[in-house]
């Protein structure tokens, strides 16, 4: 069985990668926090609280995308349709 060698990574390069990941994680958290009150206003709860997996996959893990229509449909299936005054 052939094993591959991993090339050496300098401390500087790894430190830069860690800083970049940390910065992106902070920006992600800020974006999610800024969206929370909008979600509560529209649905009365957060999609994460009712296991809206597609939303979690899209916003926490970056898998796929989700439109507002998709989110409305999924939240409605879970018993949390968009509030009438907020529906578009």
BELNOR-V543666 format. One record per residue. PSI is psi in radians with two decimals (999 if undefined). BURIAL is I if it has 9 or more other C-alpha atoms within 8 Angstrom, else O. Layout:
psi;burial
PSI;BURIAL
PSI;BURIAL
This chain:
psi;burial
2.29;O
2.30;O
2.51;O
2.57;O
2.37;O
2.24;O
2.69;O
2.44;O
2.19;O
2.71;O
-0.63;O
-0.80;O
-0.76;O
-0.70;I
-0.72;O
-0.74;O
-0.70;O
-0.77;O
-0.75;O
-0.81;O
-0.71;O
-0.76;O
-0.80;O
-0.66;O
-0.71;O
-0.76;O
-0.68;O
-0.83;O
-0.73;O
-0.71;O
-0.74;O
-0.77;I
-0.68;O
-0.51;O
-0.37;O
-0.83;I
-0.51;O
-0.72;O
-0.76;I
-0.69;I
-0.65;I
-0.72;I
-0.26;I
-0.03;I
3.06;I
2.47;I
-0.58;I
-0.54;I
-0.34;O
0.41;O
0.83;O
1.48;I
-0.67;O
-0.67;O
-0.80;I
-0.79;I
-0.73;I
-0.75;I
-0.55;I
-0.57;O
-0.14;O
0.37;O
2.05;O
-2.93;O
2.98;O
2.25;I
2.91;O
-0.68;O
-0.71;O
-0.80;O
-0.76;I
-0.80;I
-0.77;I
-0.70;I
-0.62;I
-0.72;I
-0.51;O
0.06;I
0.26;O
1.19;I
2.78;I
2.48;I
2.47;I
-0.80;O
-0.33;O
-0.26;O
2.47;O
999;O
